[in-house]
Amino acid sequence: FWHILVVPHLKIYSKNVYEGLNLKLTKPGDNVNILIHYLRKNRVEEAGRFFLNDLESSILQLCPKLSKLQTWLQSSGLPGVLISGSGPAVFGLASSRRQVESLKILLTKRYRQVYVVRTL
């Protein structure tokens, strides 16, 4: 799978992210096996709907600017967009290398660290 990875020049301290974390019990529908099923079948559109990062709400409280980047990536047609770990990197799952290469050209005008990556 092809991804675009954007690392904005922002400082987010993991300590602060975890302090703002408010976890609830896992919902029955939040099952990683559903995501794995779609990935194995190369069904990128469906897989993107099951991306989840429990830290995301805490990260966005600390740095609302990341929401704009996420929204932009989603509006660019990426089926799955998520903040990576405790941030600030944001990645998007793509249908093709061509899609992320063209996004990289646009994003490098605003961000210094933009990478096209492929899963192993």
Summary of the structure (lengths in Angstrom):
residues: 120
radius of gyration: 14.6
end to end distance: 8.1
largest distance: 41.6
contacts: 332
relative contact order: 0.28
helix: 41%
strand: 18%
